Amino acid sequence: MLRMRTPCRLIVASFVVFGLVATACSDESDTTPATGSAIAGAVVVFAASSLTEAFTEMADAFAADHPDVNLTFNFAGSGDLFTQISEGAPADVFVSADAANMTRLTDAALNAGAPVTIARNTFEIIVEPGNPQAITGLTDLVDPNLIVVLCADTVPCGKGAQQVLANAGITLTPKSLEDKVKGVVTKVTAGEADAGIVFVTDVNAAGNTAEGVQIPAAVNVISEYPAVITKDAPNPAAAQAFVEFVAGPAGQAILATYGFLAP
């Protein structure tokens, strides 16, 4: 999903093909960050779908400091985002929900500078409000009468869920494998599944449409969220300003309200 933050309102659109080019107002190649009103133009941020709510809120806070910057967000699975960038999709910033997909980007020399970790996340069992199936932990998920959905292991939420299950010595066959974490959340909140394993932040973002069942720290895993400016960023100065904002006190405070852990 593509979300553009203008000084007046948030506009939502979708990437249909990679040929859809976000408007850029600067062709500057200088990566030296500017300050205040010197930062302007369009910035396209490719970010993991688990950042959707936090980054959407952050757009308003960033706009207060940089009113001449138009932020566009493309939220998807981290692996899909890497593929899009590697195939030429226009992006100023890439934020992955794991280190592995960021390594793929840097190994392909598609980055400008070193990645910066902006947050960490961990996992939780997501259930329907009121927990009608009385799920208390990972061992309950093997019940054949339960409909359990997970992310595919090609995306960070799936890799993390599989590691959690392996740490707990549990084997289960999910009803479906989703290509991004929001797919798991949607199926549980819509009543199409009884439970899933997602990031803690996705349970928090679901509000009163879902509840979370904690996973013990002894078997849980932590996923890092690195951010980097891409090699072909159309607006590197404004992109740098956004990354610095996310990593700074204001951005970290917003991330914390959604349950993200400090870097």
Rosetta blueprint (number, residue, H / E / L):
1 M L
2 L E
3 R E
4 M E
5 R E
6 T L
7 P L
8 C L
9 R L
10 L E
11 I E
12 V E
13 A E
14 S L
15 F L
16 V L
17 V L
18 F L
19 G L
20 L L
21 V L
22 A L
23 T L
24 A L
25 C L
26 S L
27 D L
28 E L
29 S L
30 D L
31 T L
32 T L
33 P L
34 A L
35 T L
36 G H
37 S H
38 A H
39 I L
40 A L
41 G E
42 A E
43 V E
44 V E
45 V E
46 F E
47 A E
48 A E
49 S H
50 S H
51 L H
52 T H
53 E H
54 A H
55 F H
56 T H
57 E H
58 M H
59 A H
60 D H
61 A H
62 F H
63 A H
64 A H
65 D H
66 H L
67 P L
68 D L
69 V E
70 N E
71 L E
72 T E
73 F E
74 N E
75 F E
76 A E
77 G L
78 S H
79 G H
80 D H
81 L H
82 F H
83 T H
84 Q H
85 I H
86 S H
87 E L
88 G L
89 A L
90 P L
91 A L
92 D L
93 V E
94 F E
95 V E
96 S L
97 A L
98 D L
99 A H
100 A H
101 N H
102 M H
103 T H
104 R H
105 L H
106 T H
107 D H
108 A L
109 A L
110 L L
111 N E
112 A E
113 G E
114 A E
115 P E
116 V E
117 T E
118 I E
119 A E
120 R E
121 N E
122 T L
123 F E
124 E E
125 I E
126 I E
127 V E
128 E L
129 P L
130 G L
131 N L
132 P L
133 Q L
134 A L
135 I L
136 T L
137 G L
138 L H
139 T H
140 D H
141 L H
142 V H
143 D L
144 P L
145 N L
146 L L
147 I L
148 V E
149 V E
150 L E
151 C E
152 A L
153 D L
154 T L
155 V L
156 P H
157 C H
158 G H
159 K H
160 G H
161 A H
162 Q H
163 Q H
164 V H
165 L H
166 A H
167 N H
168 A L
169 G L
170 I L
171 T L
172 L L
173 T L
174 P L
175 K L
176 S E
177 L E
178 E E
179 D L
180 K L
181 V H
182 K H
183 G H
184 V H
185 V H
186 T H
187 K H
188 V H
189 T H
190 A L
191 G L
192 E L
193 A L
194 D L
195 A E
196 G E
197 I E
198 V E
199 F E
200 V H
201 T H
202 D H
203 V H
204 N H
205 A H
206 A L
207 G H
208 N H
209 T H
210 A L
211 E E
212 G E
213 V E
214 Q E
215 I L
216 P L
217 A L
218 A L
219 V L
220 N L
221 V L
222 I L
223 S E
224 E E
225 Y E
226 P E
227 A E
228 V E
229 I E
230 T E
231 K L
232 D L
233 A L
234 P L
235 N L
236 P H
237 A H
238 A H
239 A H
240 Q H
241 A H
242 F H
243 V H
244 E H
245 F H
246 V H
247 A H
248 G L
249 P H
250 A H
251 G H
252 Q H
253 A H
254 I H
255 L H
256 A H
257 T H
258 Y L
259 G L
260 F L
261 L E
262 A L
263 P L
